[in-house]
Amino acid sequence: MKEMLLHICCAPCGSASVERLLAEQWKPTLYYFMPNIFPQEEWEKRKLYVEKLAAHFNVDLLVGEYNHDLWKQQTIGLEQEKEGGARCFKCYEYMLRSTFEKAEELGFQHFATTLTISPYKNSKKIAELGSEFPTYTHFDFKKGDGFKRSIELSKELDLYRQCYCACEFSMNNSKLVTE
């Protein structure tokens, strides 16, 4: 089995992603790094369900630091951008760079992200940004009904499904941009 550090945004997105990786003979270590989540209570709630998911699949979990202020510094000037636009791209890049750095620190030869399972995330842009990092391995987890499977698994495992992406800018945004 090939080892991988898998950036995980939430348990529902991670569910079908981890299932697929295990079926394809990968050994993922989950890395919950989502300092963009607002408020911190939401981050804590999502973390509990990521822990539940890791236990279900019997995979290791690392939890990154919650530093929302540092994340906001990455998106200064982009607060008014529409959902799915430049602010989100900056956020993807920040998550990928941070996961790459953690993978390098821990000696992983591969890393990926569960962000690609969402129909609200631009997988092509994530692949483009990920290609800047030599150990990024792109999976478009939404392909092959991945998102549908994540909904099924979320119900089966009784996982909390949030109603917005993560940051305060997406909390009340009803116009999500798809690929």
C-alpha positions as a Markdown table, in Angstrom:
| # | Residue | x | y | z |
|---|---|---|---|---|
| 1 | Met | 0.0 | 0.0 | 0.0 |
| 2 | Lys | 1.2 | 3.5 | -0.8 |
| 3 | Glu | 1.0 | 6.0 | 2.0 |
| 4 | Met | -0.6 | 9.4 | 1.6 |
| 5 | Leu | -1.4 | 12.4 | 3.7 |
| 6 | Leu | -5.0 | 13.3 | 2.9 |
| 7 | His | -6.2 | 16.8 | 3.6 |
| 8 | Ile | -9.7 | 16.4 | 4.9 |
| 9 | Cys | -12.2 | 19.3 | 5.1 |
| 10 | Cys | -15.0 | 17.5 | 6.8 |
| 11 | Ala | -16.3 | 14.0 | 7.5 |
| 12 | Pro | -18.9 | 13.8 | 4.7 |
| 13 | Cys | -16.3 | 14.8 | 2.1 |
| 14 | Gly | -13.8 | 12.4 | 3.6 |
| 15 | Ser | -16.2 | 9.5 | 3.7 |
| 16 | Ala | -16.3 | 8.4 | 0.1 |
| 17 | Ser | -12.8 | 9.8 | -0.5 |
| 18 | Val | -11.2 | 7.5 | 2.1 |
| 19 | Glu | -13.4 | 4.6 | 1.0 |
| 20 | Arg | -12.1 | 5.0 | -2.6 |
| 21 | Leu | -8.4 | 5.4 | -1.5 |
| 22 | Leu | -8.6 | 2.2 | 0.6 |
| 23 | Ala | -10.2 | 0.3 | -2.3 |
| 24 | Glu | -7.4 | 1.5 | -4.6 |
| 25 | Gln | -4.8 | 0.3 | -2.1 |
| 26 | Trp | -3.7 | 3.6 | -0.6 |
| 27 | Lys | -3.1 | 4.0 | 3.1 |
| 28 | Pro | -4.3 | 7.5 | 3.9 |
| 29 | Thr | -3.4 | 9.5 | 7.0 |
| 30 | Leu | -6.1 | 12.1 | 7.5 |
| 31 | Tyr | -5.0 | 15.7 | 8.0 |
| 32 | Tyr | -7.8 | 17.9 | 9.3 |
| 33 | Phe | -6.5 | 21.4 | 8.5 |
| 34 | Met | -9.3 | 23.9 | 8.1 |
| 35 | Pro | -8.5 | 27.2 | 9.8 |
| 36 | Asn | -11.0 | 28.9 | 7.4 |
| 37 | Ile | -13.9 | 27.4 | 9.3 |
| 38 | Phe | -16.0 | 30.0 | 11.2 |
| 39 | Pro | -16.9 | 30.1 | 14.0 |
| 40 | Gln | -14.5 | 28.0 | 16.0 |
| 41 | Glu | -17.4 | 26.0 | 17.5 |
| 42 | Glu | -18.2 | 24.8 | 13.9 |
| 43 | Trp | -14.5 | 23.8 | 13.5 |
| 44 | Glu | -14.8 | 21.8 | 16.8 |
| 45 | Lys | -18.0 | 20.1 | 15.7 |
| 46 | Arg | -16.6 | 19.1 | 12.3 |
| 47 | Lys | -13.4 | 17.8 | 14.0 |
| 48 | Leu | -15.5 | 15.5 | 16.2 |
| 49 | Tyr | -17.1 | 13.9 | 13.1 |
| 50 | Val | -13.7 | 13.7 | 11.3 |
| 51 | Glu | -12.5 | 11.7 | 14.4 |
| 52 | Lys | -15.5 | 9.5 | 14.1 |
| 53 | Leu | -14.8 | 8.9 | 10.4 |
| 54 | Ala | -11.1 | 8.1 | 11.1 |
| 55 | Ala | -12.1 | 5.6 | 13.8 |
| 56 | His | -14.7 | 4.0 | 11.4 |
| 57 | Phe | -12.1 | 3.4 | 8.7 |
| 58 | Asn | -9.3 | 2.7 | 11.2 |
| 59 | Val | -7.0 | 5.3 | 9.7 |
| 60 | Asp | -4.7 | 7.8 | 11.5 |
| 61 | Leu | -5.7 | 11.4 | 12.0 |
| 62 | Leu | -3.6 | 14.5 | 12.5 |
| 63 | Val | -5.3 | 17.7 | 13.5 |
| 64 | Gly | -3.8 | 21.0 | 12.3 |
| 65 | Glu | -3.9 | 24.2 | 14.3 |
| 66 | Tyr | -7.0 | 26.3 | 14.2 |
| 67 | Asn | -5.7 | 29.8 | 13.4 |
| 68 | His | -8.5 | 31.7 | 11.7 |
| 69 | Asp | -6.8 | 35.0 | 11.8 |
| 70 | Leu | -3.8 | 33.6 | 9.9 |
| 71 | Trp | -6.2 | 32.2 | 7.3 |
| 72 | Lys | -8.0 | 35.6 | 7.0 |
| 73 | Gln | -4.6 | 37.2 | 6.2 |
| 74 | Gln | -4.4 | 35.0 | 3.1 |
| 75 | Thr | -7.7 | 36.4 | 1.8 |
| 76 | Ile | -7.3 | 40.1 | 2.6 |
| 77 | Gly | -8.9 | 42.1 | -0.2 |
| 78 | Leu | -11.0 | 39.1 | -1.4 |
| 79 | Glu | -13.7 | 39.3 | 1.2 |
| 80 | Gln | -16.4 | 40.5 | -1.4 |
| 81 | Glu | -15.5 | 37.9 | -4.0 |
| 82 | Lys | -18.3 | 35.6 | -5.1 |
| 83 | Glu | -18.3 | 32.1 | -3.8 |
| 84 | Gly | -16.2 | 29.9 | -6.0 |
| 85 | Gly | -14.0 | 32.7 | -7.2 |
| 86 | Ala | -10.7 | 34.3 | -6.4 |
| 87 | Arg | -11.1 | 34.0 | -2.6 |
| 88 | Cys | -11.8 | 30.3 | -2.8 |
| 89 | Phe | -8.8 | 29.8 | -5.1 |
| 90 | Lys | -6.6 | 31.5 | -2.6 |
| 91 | Cys | -8.1 | 29.3 | 0.1 |
| 92 | Tyr | -7.5 | 26.1 | -1.9 |
| 93 | Glu | -3.9 | 27.2 | -2.5 |
| 94 | Tyr | -3.4 | 27.8 | 1.3 |
| 95 | Met | -4.8 | 24.4 | 2.2 |
| 96 | Leu | -2.7 | 22.7 | -0.4 |
| 97 | Arg | 0.5 | 24.5 | 0.5 |
| 98 | Ser | 0.0 | 23.8 | 4.2 |
| 99 | Thr | -0.7 | 20.1 | 3.5 |
| 100 | Phe | 2.3 | 19.9 | 1.3 |
| 101 | Glu | 4.5 | 21.3 | 4.1 |
| 102 | Lys | 3.0 | 18.9 | 6.6 |
| 103 | Ala | 3.6 | 16.0 | 4.2 |
| 104 | Glu | 7.2 | 17.1 | 3.7 |
| 105 | Glu | 7.7 | 17.4 | 7.4 |
| 106 | Leu | 6.4 | 13.9 | 8.0 |
| 107 | Gly | 8.1 | 12.2 | 5.0 |
| 108 | Phe | 5.0 | 11.4 | 2.9 |
| 109 | Gln | 5.7 | 10.9 | -0.8 |
| 110 | His | 2.1 | 11.7 | -1.7 |
| 111 | Phe | -0.7 | 14.1 | -0.6 |
| 112 | Ala | -4.2 | 14.8 | -1.9 |
| 113 | Thr | -7.3 | 16.7 | -0.7 |
| 114 | Thr | -11.0 | 15.8 | -0.2 |
| 115 | Leu | -12.0 | 19.2 | -1.5 |
| 116 | Thr | -12.5 | 17.7 | -4.9 |
| 117 | Ile | -15.5 | 15.7 | -4.0 |
| 118 | Ser | -17.7 | 18.7 | -3.7 |
| 119 | Pro | -19.7 | 19.8 | -6.7 |
| 120 | Tyr | -19.2 | 23.3 | -5.3 |
| 121 | Lys | -15.4 | 23.2 | -5.6 |
| 122 | Asn | -13.5 | 23.7 | -8.8 |
| 123 | Ser | -11.5 | 20.4 | -9.2 |
| 124 | Lys | -9.7 | 21.7 | -12.3 |
| 125 | Lys | -8.4 | 24.7 | -10.4 |
| 126 | Ile | -7.4 | 22.5 | -7.4 |
| 127 | Ala | -5.5 | 20.2 | -9.8 |
| 128 | Glu | -3.8 | 23.3 | -11.4 |
| 129 | Leu | -2.8 | 24.6 | -7.9 |
| 130 | Gly | -1.8 | 21.2 | -6.7 |
| 131 | Ser | 0.5 | 20.7 | -9.7 |
| 132 | Glu | 2.8 | 23.3 | -8.1 |
| 133 | Phe | 3.7 | 20.8 | -5.4 |
| 134 | Pro | 5.9 | 17.8 | -6.4 |
| 135 | Thr | 4.1 | 15.3 | -4.1 |
| 136 | Tyr | 0.5 | 16.3 | -5.0 |
| 137 | Thr | -1.5 | 13.4 | -6.3 |
| 138 | His | -4.7 | 14.6 | -7.9 |
| 139 | Phe | -7.9 | 12.7 | -7.3 |
| 140 | Asp | -11.2 | 14.1 | -8.6 |
| 141 | Phe | -13.2 | 12.4 | -5.9 |
| 142 | Lys | -16.6 | 13.6 | -7.3 |
| 143 | Lys | -16.1 | 11.4 | -10.4 |
| 144 | Gly | -17.9 | 8.1 | -10.4 |
| 145 | Asp | -20.7 | 9.4 | -8.2 |
| 146 | Gly | -18.3 | 10.2 | -5.4 |
| 147 | Phe | -20.4 | 13.0 | -4.1 |
| 148 | Lys | -23.5 | 10.8 | -4.2 |
| 149 | Arg | -21.6 | 8.1 | -2.3 |
| 150 | Ser | -20.5 | 10.7 | 0.3 |
| 151 | Ile | -24.2 | 11.5 | 1.0 |
| 152 | Glu | -25.0 | 7.8 | 1.3 |
| 153 | Leu | -22.1 | 7.2 | 3.7 |
| 154 | Ser | -22.9 | 10.3 | 5.7 |
| 155 | Lys | -26.4 | 8.9 | 6.4 |
| 156 | Glu | -25.1 | 5.4 | 7.1 |
| 157 | Leu | -22.5 | 6.7 | 9.5 |
| 158 | Asp | -24.7 | 9.4 | 11.0 |
| 159 | Leu | -22.2 | 12.2 | 10.0 |
| 160 | Tyr | -22.9 | 15.9 | 10.5 |
| 161 | Arg | -23.4 | 17.6 | 7.1 |
| 162 | Gln | -22.9 | 21.3 | 7.4 |
| 163 | Cys | -24.9 | 23.7 | 5.3 |
| 164 | Tyr | -22.1 | 26.0 | 4.1 |
| 165 | Cys | -18.5 | 25.5 | 3.0 |
| 166 | Ala | -16.6 | 26.9 | 5.9 |
| 167 | Cys | -15.7 | 30.6 | 6.2 |
| 168 | Glu | -17.9 | 33.4 | 7.3 |
| 169 | Phe | -18.1 | 34.6 | 3.7 |
| 170 | Ser | -19.8 | 31.4 | 2.6 |
| 171 | Met | -22.2 | 31.1 | 5.5 |
| 172 | Asn | -25.1 | 32.9 | 3.9 |
| 173 | Asn | -24.1 | 32.5 | 0.2 |
| 174 | Ser | -26.8 | 30.7 | -1.7 |
| 175 | Lys | -25.1 | 31.1 | -5.2 |
| 176 | Leu | -22.4 | 28.4 | -5.2 |
| 177 | Val | -20.4 | 28.1 | -8.4 |
| 178 | Thr | -19.8 | 24.7 | -9.8 |
| 179 | Glu | -17.2 | 23.6 | -12.3 |
